[in-house]
Amino acid sequence: MDPDVYKNFNELNGTNEDAAEIKFDEFSPILKKLNLLDAPITIQDHFLKLCYYLQKHYIDITGWEKLGYEIRSLVSTKN
């Protein structure tokens, strides 16, 4: 994302997150474990971003379920 667009996005939603490059190869084992390799790209993208940010706080996604338009994630803390 263009740095100016990212800055404006942060201002709009009140956050101060830096842009991050997420490498698919690092997270593909997680997608495989969650049976998401054949899922639509939008769902894979959602989980890649979620995994990236949760791992910063020592949290793992252990499962998920889709209910209508909502996705619920099961998580656990790393010990």
N, C-alpha and C positions, 0 to 999 in steps of 0.2 A: 504494500500500500504506500502511496506517496506520503512522505513525511508530513507535509502540510495537512493532508486529509486526515492522517492519524492524529495529529495535534488537535484539529478541529473536532474530531470524533470524541477525543478525551474531554475536551471542554464541554461538549454537549451532554455527555453522560456522567460528568463529574469524577472521572477517574484520572489516574496518572500512570497508566501502564505503558511501558516501553514496547515497541514492536519487537516481535521475536520470530526467528526463522525456525520452523518446526520441520525436521527431516522425517519423511515418511518411513524410511528404513529403520529408524530407532523405535518407532511406535507400531510398526506392522505386527510384531509378535503379540502385542496387546489386542490389536484388532482381530487377529487370528484366534486368540484365546476367548474373545467375546463373540466369536462367530459373526464378524462384521466385514469380512473381506469381500463378500458379495452384496453387501448393503449399498444403497444409493450413496453417491459421493457426498451429499449434504449431511447424511447421518455419520459417515466416516469422518468428515471434517469436524463435525460437532464433537465427536469423541476424541479426535486428535488434540483439539484445543483444550477440551476439558481435562484430558490426561496430563497434558503439559502443565497446566496451571495447578492442578491438584498435587502433582508430584513435587512441586515447590514447597508444599505444606505437608509432605510425607503422607499423602493419602493415595490409595490405590482404588481403581474401579474394579469391583469383583463381579459385577453382573449388570444387566439392564433389562427393561421391558418397555414396550411401546403401548401406550393407551390412547387411542385416537391420535391427536396431533401432539400429544405430550410424550416425552421420553423421561423415564425415571431411571436413575443410576443408583446401583448399590455400591457403597464404598466401605473401605476399612482403613484404619490407620496403620502405618508401618510400625512394627515393633523392633 
